[in-house]
């Protein structure tokens, strides 16, 4: 029996047949709004049901309820605002209860917003409540500062998927992952959210989780991330190398997650859980400082936040993991939960130290990174160094 989507029904806002024909005929007479990369990703996820029960960009009531109560206005748990921002002068040209064409920066038509309301917002208050900081070093704060101060709320209809996706062969909608899990006979599926290459510490966590469920969905985020994050195409090569060589093909699936990173720490951890439930997953791996950035969140804040809801309200089971390392005494990967030895016996690399090794073309210790993955990262890192 498959897990129900959040709210009980999978949303579908993809126009077909006569509805699509009618909207396409009407689009030339509509005012238009240009979507940035995050908003394009949100549009796709809203349309395909990944953000069920949302069927469009949030109106004022849902927005304020999410900020203050971490729930939608109807009481259903939801942690992150999903909004469409425009400048006030743009909003002034739009009429409520009308249709607005949604376009990519190059002018490509994506869909239609059935505008229900427009409302001003306090970006500083949103940052404080959602990101827990107004520090301009936080990438989420930077994003908010770069967008308009008026939000547009209303249902959306998708007419064309965002163009030029390099990962089209890896992109499965929630209906497709659910069907795939059913065909494979998987009743329990654990999802792994990642925006980084998978090293041996991650591999250890994945295999621990896979011992308890029928299947694993490696679901790397390929939407917009920080400029210094490893590019998605490089990461995808790493995932392929790892899954091809070190995981059973009959129990693993890889599909890209089109969302942009919010770097919202604990709130984003719950968001990642709810959307993976919509994809048909029954479990989600929640690691140390999940969806965090810098030192803005505590290492286990993303674990503790799940206590704010009853398990049945979330519906998907989080699987919490601590930081892992290779223990020279145990001679295997371990964590503080399983290893009794002093930290001097633990082998681990900081991100800075790892980047230094890769830039020099040196392979990290085999205990910490598979050589196939390291080779891809060395090629990428040295290429960046040569460019500069």
N, C-alpha and C positions, 0 to 999 in steps of 0.2 A: 504494500500500500504506500503510495507516494505521499510526501508531506504537502500540506495545503499551502498555497501562497499566503503571504502576509495580508490579512484582511479577508481571506477565504476565496478570492477569485483573481485569476491572472488577467491583468488589464491588457487590452489590445487596442492601440490607437493608430494602427497602420491602415491608411485609406485603401479601399479596393473598389473595383467595378464602378458603379454609378456614382458613389460618393466621391471617388477620386476624379472622375470625369468632371463632375460638377465643380469641385474645388479648383481644378486646373483651369477651367473656363473663367472662374471668378478671380483668380490670383492677379491678373494684370491690373485690375481696378483696386487692389488692396494697397494700403500703406505697408511699408516693409520695415523690419528690424533686423539688424545684422547680429548674428550670434558669435561669441568668442568660442575658443576650443572647449572650455568646460561646459558651456551652455549647449553646444552641439552634442557633446557626449551625453548630457542629461536628457536632451530631446530624444536621442535614440533609446536610452534606457527607459524613459517614460513610455515611449510608443510600444516597445516590445514587452512591457510588463515587468522589467527588472526592478522597477521602483514601485510595484504594486503595494498599496492600493492607490497611489497617486496616479492621476490621469492627465496631469498638466503641471505647470508651474504654480507654486503655492500662492493662494490669496492671503489677505491680511490675517484672518482668524487662525488659519493653520500655521502661518509664519510665526505669529506671536505666541501661540500655544507651544510650538516646538522650542522656541527660545526659552520660555519661562517654565514649562512643565515637562519638556522632552516627550511630548505626545502631540498627535494631531488633535484638532478641535473635537473630534468624535471620541477621544480618549485612547486611541490606538497608539502604542509606543512608536515613536519616530524621533530621531536624534538630530538630523541635519536639515537646515533649510535647503530647499531646491527651488531656486528663484531665477528670474530673468530680470536683469538690471538694465535700465536705460537712463540717459540724462533727462533732466526735467523738461528741457525744450523738446525732446523727442516725445516724451509722454504727453505733453500738451497737444501734440498733433494727432493723438490717437483717441478714439471715442470708445468708451465702455460699451459692451454688448455689440461689438463689431469684430470682424475678422482681420487679422494682421498676418502678412506673409513673413515667414522666417527664412532668412537667407544666410549662406556662408559669406565670409569677407569678399570672395571673388564674385559674389552675386548669384551663385548657384542656389536655386530654390530647394529648400529642405522640407518645409511644412507650413502649417497654419496654426496660429494661436487664436483661439476663440476667446477674445479678451473679455473677462468678466469684471475686473477691477484693476485700478492702478493706485498705488499708495506710496507715500514717502517713507523712508526708513532711516534709522539711526545706526550708521555703520559701526560706530564705536561701541554701542551697546551690543550689537550683534557679535562683534569680535570678543567682547568680554564674556558673554554668555556661552558662545559656541566654542571659541578657541581658548578661552580662559586667559586671554592676554590681549593687550592693545600694542604690544611691542612691535615696532616696525621691522624687526629682524625676522619675525615669523612670516613664512611665505603666504599663509592664509590672510594675515593682516594686509600684506602687500597687495594681494588679489582684491580684497574689498576696497582698498584705497584707489584702485585703478578702474573701478566700475561706477556706473551712475547711481544716483541717490533716490531713484524711483523704481519700484518693482512692478512688473506686470503679472497679473494672476489670471489663470484660466486654463481650460482643457486645451490639449494640442492634438493635431492630426499630422502624422508623418506622410509626406508624399515621396520624398527621395531620401535615402540614407546619406549621411555625410560622405563626401567624396574622398577619393585617394587614400583609402585605408590600406596600409601595407600588410595588414593581418587578416584580410578577408577570408582566407582559407582556414583560419583558426577561430573565427567569430561564430559562436553558436548562441542563438537567442534562448531565453528561458524555456520556451516550448520545445526547442530542439534538445537541450540538455536533459529535460525531463523525459522526453521520448527515448533518448539514448540510454539513460539509466534504466528505464523500463525494459528495453530490449536486451540489455546486459543482465537483467535479473538482479540489479542492485537495489536493495531495500534501504540500506544505510550508505550515505556518501559523505565523506569529509572534504571540505573545500580548504584550499590553501591560498590566502591572499598574499601577494608579494609585489613589491616594486623594485626588488634587488635580485641579483643573481643568486642561485641556490648553491650554498657551500655545504660542507659535510655536517655542520651543525643543523642546518635546515633539513638536510637529508635524514638525519637521525630522527628529528621530530616527525617528519612525514611518515617514516616507516613505523615509528611507535604508534602513530594514529591509525595507520593502515592495518595494523594488527587487530584493531577493534571494530572495523567496518568492512563493508563489501567492496567499496571502491573509493578512489581518490580523484578529485578534480583539482588539478593545478590551474589556478585561475589568476594569472598575472595581470596586473593593472597596466594598461597601455595608453591611457589618457594622459593629459598634461601633468608633468611632474617638475620638480626643481631642475634648474639648468645643470647642476652638478651631479644629478642622478645618472646612472648608467642608461643610455638610450634603450628604448624598448626593443629595437631590432637586434641589438647585441644581446640583450637579456633573453630574447626568444631563442637565439642560437644556443645559448647556455642551457636553457630548459630542455631543448630538444636533445642535446648531447647527454644530459644527465638521464632523462627518461628512457632514451634508446638503450643505454648501456647498464643502468643500475636499478630499473624498476620493471616489474612484470607488466607487459603490455595489456594483458587481459584485465588488469585491475586499476589502470590509470587512464585518465583522459586529460588533455590540455586544451583549454579554450581561453581566449583572451577576454578580459573584463574591460569594457570600453571607458569606464569612469575616469575622471580626473581626480588626482589626490587633493584632499582638503588639508591634510596634515593636522586634523582636529583631534588626534589622540583618542581618548576614551570614547567620546561621542562617535567618532568615525568607526571605532571597533564595533559598536552596536549596529551602525548603519551597514557595515560590511557583513554582519551576521544576517540582518533582515533581507538584504538583497540576495544573498546566497540561498536563503530559504526559498525565494522566488525562483531561483534556478533549479530547485529540486533537491538541494543538499540538506542533510539532516544534522550535520555537524560542521563547525568551523574551528580551525586552529587559531588560537589567539595567543600570540607570543609576547615576549617582553617588550614593553613600550610600543605596542601595536599602533601603527599609524601616527607615531610620534615624530618629532623633529627637534634637534638640538636638545636642550635640557628643559623644555617647556612643560613636560609631564613626568610624573613619577613612573618608575619602571613597571609598576603593577597597577596603575590607575585603570588601564584598559581591562583588567580582570575584575577589579572591584566594582566597576560601574554596572556590571550585569546583576549585582545584588539589588539594584534599585527596582527591578521588575520581578514579578513572579515568573518562574520558568515557562509556564504555559502562555504567557503574554508574548514572549520572544519566539517560542516555538522551536527554534533551532538550538541544538546543544553546543555551547562553547567548550572547546577542549583547551585548557590552559597549560602553557608550557613556560618553564623558566629558561634563563640563558644557559646555553650548553657549551661544552668544551671537550677537548680530548684529555683524558687523564692518563699520564704516563704509568701510574701504578695499576690502575684498572685495565689499562691497555684497550680502552674503548671510549666512545663518546659517552658523556654523562652530563648530569646537572647537579646542582646543590641538593636536589631531592634524592639523588641516587648515589652520589659519590661522597665517601667519608674523608677524603684526603685533603691536605692543605693546598692552598692555591698555588704554591710553588711547584706542585706536581701537575698543574693544569697547563695545557698548551692552547693558547688563543692568540689571535692577532687583532689589533685595532684596525679600524677602517683606514686610518692614515698610514699605518705600517704596511697594510696590504697593498695600498695604492703605490707606495714607494717600491715595493718588490716588483709589482707588475710593470711599472715604468722602466725599471732596469732590465726587464725581460727575465726576471728570476721567478721560478715557480714557488708558490707557498708550500709549506710542508704537506706531504700527501695526506696526513691525518686531518688536515683542515680544508683541503680543496681537491676535487678530482682533477687530474691533469687535463682532461678534455675541456673542462670549464676554464681552468687557468689559461690554457692556450688561447682560447677565444678572447679572454679579458686582456691578456698580454698584447695580442694583436691590436685590440681597440685602444688600449692605454698608450702604447708606443706610437700609434698613429696620431693620437691627440697631441702627444709631446712633440712629434715631428712637425705638426701643423703650426705649433707656436714657436 
